[in-house]
């Protein structure tokens, strides 16, 4: 007896159901990562080792900014963001952020037929509903780990800035600085020694109580940035509604994310956010 089309479709649906269920299962954390200046792969590689492999905390990564919304966040325990607040809908003005092109000596860029000329400009990607979604997520008991250049997103939306507690003020070219623990009794810094990295030293307008800062970044050669000095906030945390927030500044390079002391700090931060015993 030959199966009818309806019977065959029903059998196919039943066979696919377990895969659909599995794909619908969410990880512990939702990670929004990567931008023009910060390749998604090094971030995914770095955090998969420090957080997923070491702690068993699974992460669903994406670099699609539109995915950050209330519907997406529902069901996750943690939000992780390591990216800036810009997208480039009309393309880039040059290829200087492409490492392969730079490393091969910036050869002349040839295209036949030619690429139509354009005047690309960056645009802020965060919409008001996205900032409100992040705020609601944390207020309702979710937790957020913000890293490195995420302070740039703080420039673009008041709700997001209120959760993060800061907005980007800039950074000098990559240089060496010390990550200095200012509160060794904090759960995130417990057992952590000062460490030195070559990284982007990010500066920001910090909005919260300075007593909440547990880490500073210090250029020990006295090099400053604009009129902001040689020292910047490097890490802070606080309860926010029913949830928790933690920000960590280092993170422009994979070598930075994998600094042994910084890995321990990431471990402490995730455990503190998730209210796990250290």
ABEGO torsion letter per residue (X at the ends): XBBBAAAAAAAAAAAAAAAAAAAABBBABBBBBEBAABBAAAAAAAAAAAAAAAAGBBBBBBABAAABBAAAABGBABBBBBBBABBBAAEBABAAABAAAAAAGGBBBBBOBBBBBBBBBBBBABBAAAAAAAAAAAAAGBBBBBBEAAAAAAAABAAAAAAAGBBBAEBBBBBBBBBBBABAABAAABGBBBBBBBBBBBBBBBABBAAABABBBBBAAGBBBEAAEABBBABBBBBBEABBBBBBABGABAAAAABAAAAAAAAAAAAAAAGBBX
